Amino acid sequence: MVKIRLALRGKKKHPYFHIVAIDSKKARNGEVLEQIGHYNPSALDEKAKSKLDMDKYKAWIAKGAQPTETVVQIAKISSL
């Protein structure tokens, strides 16, 4: 099963995440199928915190990918 989830790319005390489509059996930072956005929780501006390519996101959802709860929340913010 394909999941849409966060992959940690930041460093200690400075998290930065990529939003990726990945096989659910792979490790958190394992080999990804496609990167579809990023999330920076340290950013001050709400719009600068996340960038999600909604076309790619919807395409993966149509293919049957399951997003995590965090990614669903980020998608709601990005779609505004």
Secondary structure, DSSP 4 states (H G I P E B T S, - for coil): -EEEEEEE-SBTTB--EEEEEEETTS-TTS--SEEEEEE-TT-SSHHHHEEE-HHHHHHHHHTT-EE-HHHHHHHHHHT-
